[in-house]
Every structure is written in C-alpha cells, then in structure tokens.
C-alpha cells in the first residue's frame, strides 16, 4: 500500500512556477515528484483552483475575473 504525501500550498505554487519556466517533465525530475502530480497542479492552476500569487494572472483571466466582479456588484 502506498503512502500519500501532503504538500503545502506554497510548495505547490513553487512547483507550478518552476514547471511553467522549465517544463513539467524537468520540474518533476528536479523535485523528484511524479509528472502526473505536476500536471494535476498545473491543471488546478489553469482552472483557478491554485493561486500562484500576484503577477501570475494572464490578461484573459484578469478580464474574466473583472467581468465576474462587475456582474456580482450589479446583483
């Protein structure tokens, strides 16, 4: 039976940032993590479930977030 590892939010953030810079395969090798783990965290980031902090939002994502904010304020 395998033991599941728990990684804190900061570790995941740094791992995704590294993967975006050098690629998921190289990042998983450097961090000694399964590639699927890195891909899962990257997927969560793209869906907005993993926030990498300031300066990491794409213009498209910022626009949709702004539109959502405007809609919520109207309600």
Backbone as CSV, one residue per row, in Angstrom:
resi,resn,N_x,N_y,N_z,CA_x,CA_y,CA_z,C_x,C_y,C_z
1,UNK,0.836,-1.163,0.000,0.000,0.000,0.000,0.893,1.243,0.000
2,UNK,0.558,2.235,-0.814,1.402,3.422,-0.903,0.936,4.498,0.068
3,UNK,1.872,5.293,0.509,1.588,6.393,1.421,1.434,7.673,0.600
4,UNK,0.354,8.406,0.827,0.129,9.655,0.108,0.873,10.782,0.796
5,UNK,1.562,11.598,0.019,2.257,12.755,0.559,1.338,13.964,0.523
6,UNK,1.477,14.814,1.512,0.728,16.072,1.538,1.729,17.206,1.370
7,UNK,1.447,18.069,0.419,2.321,19.204,0.148,1.572,20.474,0.472
8,UNK,2.263,21.431,1.104,1.591,22.677,1.443,1.395,23.541,0.194
9,UNK,0.555,24.545,0.343,0.180,25.396,-0.784,1.402,26.088,-1.399
10,UNK,2.311,26.548,-0.557,3.499,27.238,-1.056,4.372,26.323,-1.923
11,UNK,4.514,25.073,-1.512,5.301,24.124,-2.293,4.669,23.915,-3.668
12,UNK,3.337,23.759,-3.684,2.639,23.573,-4.957,2.817,24.791,-5.856
13,UNK,2.703,25.982,-5.262,2.898,27.219,-6.033,4.269,27.245,-6.686
14,UNK,5.291,26.960,-5.897,6.651,26.993,-6.412,6.873,25.913,-7.471
15,UNK,6.281,24.757,-7.276,6.430,23.672,-8.244,5.788,24.054,-9.581
16,UNK,4.613,24.660,-9.538,3.939,25.068,-10.774,4.721,26.187,-11.454
17,UNK,5.215,27.142,-10.689,6.023,28.217,-11.279,7.251,27.635,-11.979
18,UNK,7.900,26.681,-11.331,9.067,26.029,-11.929,8.667,25.297,-13.206
19,UNK,7.558,24.584,-13.156,7.093,23.840,-14.330,6.759,24.780,-15.485
20,UNK,6.217,25.941,-15.186,5.909,26.911,-16.241,7.185,27.473,-16.862
21,UNK,8.248,27.552,-16.066,9.520,28.082,-16.558,10.315,27.053,-17.361
22,UNK,10.452,25.836,-16.819,11.351,24.854,-17.448,10.628,23.654,-18.041
23,UNK,9.318,23.577,-17.830,8.554,22.447,-18.343,8.240,21.452,-17.242
24,UNK,7.090,20.809,-17.342,6.662,19.879,-16.298,7.580,18.671,-16.117
25,UNK,8.111,18.126,-17.201,8.967,16.938,-17.085,10.247,17.253,-16.310
26,UNK,10.895,18.367,-16.657,12.122,18.746,-15.953,11.836,19.101,-14.499
27,UNK,10.720,19.790,-14.269,10.361,20.167,-12.897,10.114,18.927,-12.048
28,UNK,9.415,17.953,-12.603,9.148,16.734,-11.826,10.444,15.991,-11.517
29,UNK,11.387,15.994,-12.459,12.684,15.355,-12.206,13.446,16.089,-11.108
30,UNK,13.464,17.423,-11.177,14.202,18.202,-10.179,13.595,18.053,-8.787
31,UNK,12.270,18.027,-8.729,11.590,17.958,-7.439,11.349,16.525,-6.971
32,UNK,11.706,15.569,-7.828,11.508,14.149,-7.530,10.044,13.846,-7.202
33,UNK,9.182,14.341,-8.092,7.735,14.120,-7.998,7.268,13.433,-9.265
34,UNK,6.190,12.684,-9.190,5.621,12.116,-10.421,5.133,13.231,-11.351
35,UNK,5.329,13.047,-12.640,4.875,14.043,-13.608,3.384,14.301,-13.476
36,UNK,2.615,13.263,-13.211,1.168,13.427,-13.080,0.796,14.390,-11.960
37,UNK,1.591,14.412,-10.904,1.337,15.339,-9.803,1.509,16.776,-10.283
38,UNK,2.599,17.033,-10.997,2.850,18.379,-11.528,1.740,18.770,-12.501
39,UNK,1.387,17.855,-13.396,0.324,18.157,-14.360,-1.002,18.439,-13.648
40,UNK,-1.287,17.717,-12.580,-2.508,17.951,-11.819,-2.526,19.331,-11.188
41,UNK,-1.395,19.738,-10.621,-1.310,21.070,-10.022,-1.406,22.148,-11.088
42,UNK,-0.807,21.912,-12.258,-0.903,22.890,-13.349,-2.346,23.004,-13.839
43,UNK,-3.035,21.877,-13.897,-4.440,21.878,-14.301,-5.280,22.681,-13.299
44,UNK,-5.016,22.476,-12.015,-5.726,23.214,-10.968,-5.449,24.712,-11.095
45,UNK,-4.209,25.077,-11.417,-3.852,26.479,-11.608,-4.623,27.079,-12.781
46,UNK,-4.687,26.357,-13.895,-5.398,26.864,-15.072,-6.893,27.025,-14.805
47,UNK,-7.435,26.196,-13.938,-8.856,26.285,-13.605,-9.131,27.301,-12.502
48,UNK,-8.080,27.909,-11.965,-8.253,28.916,-10.934,-8.370,28.362,-9.532
49,UNK,-8.077,27.081,-9.358,-8.162,26.478,-8.031,-6.832,26.528,-7.286
50,UNK,-5.789,27.026,-7.935,-4.474,27.140,-7.309,-3.920,28.506,-7.676
51,UNK,-3.916,29.411,-6.729,-3.475,30.780,-6.967,-1.970,30.876,-6.740
52,UNK,-1.254,31.381,-7.733,0.201,31.487,-7.616,0.655,32.835,-7.085
53,UNK,-0.284,33.671,-6.706,0.079,34.957,-6.127,0.075,36.072,-7.151
54,UNK,0.502,37.264,-6.731,0.464,38.420,-7.623,1.396,38.268,-8.821
55,UNK,0.950,38.796,-9.932,1.781,38.797,-11.134,1.703,37.532,-11.957
56,UNK,0.805,36.625,-11.610,0.727,35.374,-12.359,-0.568,35.232,-13.138
57,UNK,-1.432,36.222,-13.086,-2.685,36.156,-13.821,-2.443,36.517,-15.279
58,UNK,-3.057,35.787,-16.164,-2.974,36.117,-17.578,-3.970,37.245,-17.862
59,UNK,-3.760,38.025,-18.907,-4.703,39.101,-19.222,-6.126,38.583,-19.436
60,UNK,-6.261,37.425,-20.069,-7.595,36.871,-20.309,-8.274,36.528,-18.989
61,UNK,-7.539,35.923,-18.091,-8.106,35.546,-16.796,-8.460,36.786,-15.987
62,UNK,-7.616,37.799,-16.024,-7.909,39.029,-15.299,-9.175,39.679,-15.846
63,UNK,-9.346,39.637,-17.151,-10.531,40.212,-17.770,-11.783,39.461,-17.328
64,UNK,-11.754,38.147,-17.344,-12.940,37.397,-16.943,-13.233,37.590,-15.459
65,UNK,-12.202,37.710,-14.643,-12.416,37.959,-13.225,-13.040,39.333,-13.019
66,UNK,-12.604,40.329,-13.791,-13.160,41.672,-13.701,-14.617,41.673,-14.135
67,UNK,-14.928,40.960,-15.208,-16.313,40.867,-15.672,-17.193,40.212,-14.612
68,UNK,-16.675,39.169,-13.972,-17.432,38.493,-12.922,-17.674,39.440,-11.748
69,UNK,-16.671,40.212,-11.385,-16.801,41.175,-10.295,-17.869,42.213,-10.615
70,UNK,-17.879,42.695,-11.849,-18.887,43.674,-12.263,-20.286,43.079,-12.152
71,UNK,-20.445,41.853,-12.601,-21.747,41.179,-12.509,-22.194,41.005,-11.068
72,UNK,-21.264,40.628,-10.194,-21.619,40.430,-8.797,-22.001,41.745,-8.130
73,UNK,-21.330,42.819,-8.502,-21.651,44.133,-7.930,-23.020,44.610,-8.384
74,UNK,-23.423,44.245,-9.600,-24.745,44.623,-10.102,-25.840,43.960,-9.278
75,UNK,-25.595,42.729,-8.843,-26.581,41.992,-8.065,-26.652,42.566,-6.687
